[in-house]
Amino acid sequence: MGDQSPLASRPLWASVADGFYVGSRDGSFLGYVDRQADGMWRAFDAVSRSIGDYADHHRAMAAVTTRGEDAG
């Protein structure tokens, strides 16, 4: 028979306002990213702690996703 382990689900990101995205996985909040006045993207974890600033929102989202995986 094949491997019966569940597949890891992908994070879901939603744009809720211009320059603001929230992430979740399987209904659990991962965190959010917010575009700053200088154009950088600040990443925050699930309890609103700043993770860091990134040049684009894809890198910021990846940082939030990784932090969420480490916490899980």
N, C-alpha and C positions, 0 to 999 in steps of 0.2 A: 504494500500500500504506500501511498505518498505521505509526505510530511504533513501532519495535521496541525502544526502550530499556526496560530492566527497571523495574518499578515500585519505588519506594522502599518498603521493608518497614517496618512499624510496630514500635515497641519492644514487648516482652513484659515485663510486670511480674508478679511472683509474691510473694504474702504467705507468708513462710517462718516467721514468728513474729508474735505480737501486736505491732503497731507497727513492723514491720521488713519492708521490701520490697526485692527485688533486681530489677534490670532487665537485659535483654539484647536484642540485635537480631541476627538471622541467626547465632545461636550465640555471638556475641561479648558478653562482659560489659561493661555500660555503667557500672554503679555501684549504689549502694543509698541508701535513705532510712531514717532511724531516728527514731522519736518520742522526744523528750527529756522529762525529768521535768517541765519547765514547759509541756508540751503542744505546743511548737514541733517542726517536722520538720526535721532536719538532713540535707542532701544531701551525698553523697560521690561522687567520680568513681571510675573503674575501678582506680585505685591508692590508694584510701582517703584522698585529700586532701579536706578539707572544702570544699564549694562555698559553702555558706551555710545560714541558717536560714529557714524559711518557715512561714506560718500554717497551711497545710494540705498534706497529702501530694501532692495533685495538682500544686501549684506546685513542690514539691520534686522530683517525678518529671520535670516539664517541664525543670527546671534540669539534672538529670542527663542527660536525653535530648539537650538542646542542647549540653552539654559533650561528649557522645559524638559528636555530629555534627561539632563543630568539630575534634575529635581525628582523625576518620576522614578 
